[in-house]
């Protein structure tokens, strides 16, 4: 009898143990999620409804009253989430006559995971966080994207992204599910993206130019190149050594584009041309993604990511550069490669080689990808690409440029050795770099992994969720750009605010749909027991969120504390004073005879560069100039003394003045006793100005320009 009671008691206790274990497990695995969701909603709502208190929230110095209100708001949100859970279970009970408490709560917990992204989005509202702490900013963006992707994966096997845009049936020969709308929506959407991008950045670039934030290097250089080219001197440039752009770069694509300059022969045309050219990249990105993913909706999302990509905006807004023009062309080249259109591939390769001489080195790595590709016929295409590119590079260096050296040298050329001075001690050139890499690899690794360079990589690849590194063997194509940027000593080379990232991000965009296709198949997803198609959709959702948030904090579409066009902050709207200043500048430029020889300081150069003879003032040609348009704030030390002495001797007559801006006319030749001054922005040896020889690594990227642009240090010679 006692034994029976003991057995029953043990059985009851065992059941109680099991029930308590299940309850504890449920409490730990299910209950925290509604609480976290309620807290996320409450914190985000408070941040967006109290914009004036962000700084206090950042330092945890809110008043006690505010803290109590926040606690009350969090409690109310948690209760609201719990009520929502109950209503869902009630609806399920009415539909299935079963509560299924555990299953319903579990599914809701997984589906609502994107709510956890809200606090991190709210954190990005903290003032100047993108400038003061780019690492924290990128970390919050990554967490928000991760939460979104996890939620998208949990939404289930049946969830689909715009199924009426799916191309699968069309590829099988069946009619498309979306009918006419499915056929016309993508082209219209692409046209809207391209047009919107072009209009926005054309206006922004022109406004920035009219605010006098552009310089002779490089907008003035390229404006003069276009002018000289349409007037019979291909690639001529009076600003540069030898009067020829081949002293720095060889980019005959400018000759092909120069007839367009006749439409509006001023620097503003180049800014519009560059914006339209880069915005056109949405088309090949869409076509390649559609080919790889067989889905118009996904392809449109990738095209949209291109349009909002921060590094594209930075390259667009830094003056004008032939290197930036390669961005959409690289995507077109690889689209033709992936779709087997060999003739168009070779035509595009020829156009790319015309963009700049060193693009041929990048093409060698694309050829290497083709060699590693196992599809029929690709190996031959790869080694022919490499051979063609190298032959072109050698011919250009020997016959069309003023220096045959890879990094340039000589009195008629600009040397780029200082870009890599840490790995080229004693100006030892490429040989010195190779010696450094072979004999001191730890130092080379230290140079590669400096904090600003890590931030640069994160800014490039977080918007793409690092997917390009999953696309093998295509990721070999990234090697050249990574080495080019990460081995550099000059901050501009590893900053998204300059044109140099153009050798990296177009390839990254090509590799992204390739990686997504690999994930959909029996790739990494299967190894970890995940559903490939669901994971692909989740990564795409995470990528869209990451790209949007990174664009918000680092791109040019929305004003933020981080975005720059090169060295300077971008002027988004002219102040009344800037409008008056630009009106004065235009009036003076129009007063100068078109055939006159003009000297200008760097800031004034892009406004007088559309003429045959325009030179730096003061400089080697200072004695020959007939008019001088300058900003006296740009003259330093002996240059200012020489200028003031020339005015005092009566050699220069002041025609007009607005504060430090002035127009002078030469009324008598300079004194023979006065030696000519060296070019202000053109060091005779090809070396950089002194202030650029020791790069400033603080904060990553190039140092920001002072708020008073008139006091900005002189600009560097043309970049590599």
Secondary structure, 3 states (H helix, E strand, C coil): CHHHHHHHHHHHHHHHHHHHHHHHHHHHHHHHHHHHHHHHHHHHHHHHHCHHHHHHHHCCCCCHHHHHHHHHHHHHHHHHHHHHHHHHHHHHHHHHCCCCHHHHHHHHHHHCHHHHHHHHHHHCCCCCHHHHCHHHHHHHHHHHHHHHHHHHHHCCCCCCCCHHHECHHHHCCCCCCCHHHHHHHHHHHHHHHHHHHHHHHHHHHHHHHHCCCCCHHHHHHHHHHHHHHHCCCCCECCCCHHHEHHHCCCCCHHHHHHHHHHHCCCHHHHHHHHHHHHHCHHHHHHHHHHHHHCEHHHHHHHHHHHHCCHHHHHHHHCCCCCHHHHHHHHHHHHHHHHCCCHHHHHHHHHHHHHHCCCHHHHHHHHHHHHHHCCCCCHHHHHHHHHHHHHHHHHHHHHHCCCCCCCCCCCCCCCCCHHHHCCCCHHHCHHHHHHHHHHHCHHHHHHHHCCHHHHHHHHHHHHHHCCHHHHCCCHHHHHHHHHHHHHCCCCHHHHCCCCHHHHHCHHHHHHHHHHHHHHHHCCCHHHHCCCCHHHHHHHHHHHHHHHHHHHHHHHCCCCCCCCCEECCEECCCCCCHHHHHHHHHHHHHHHHCCCCCCEEECHHHHCCCCCCCCEEECCCCCCCCCCEEEEEHHHCCHHHHHHHHHHHHCCCEEEEEEECCEEEEEECCCCCCCCCCCCCCCCCCCCCCCHHHCCCCCCCCCCCCCCCCHHHCCCCCCCCC
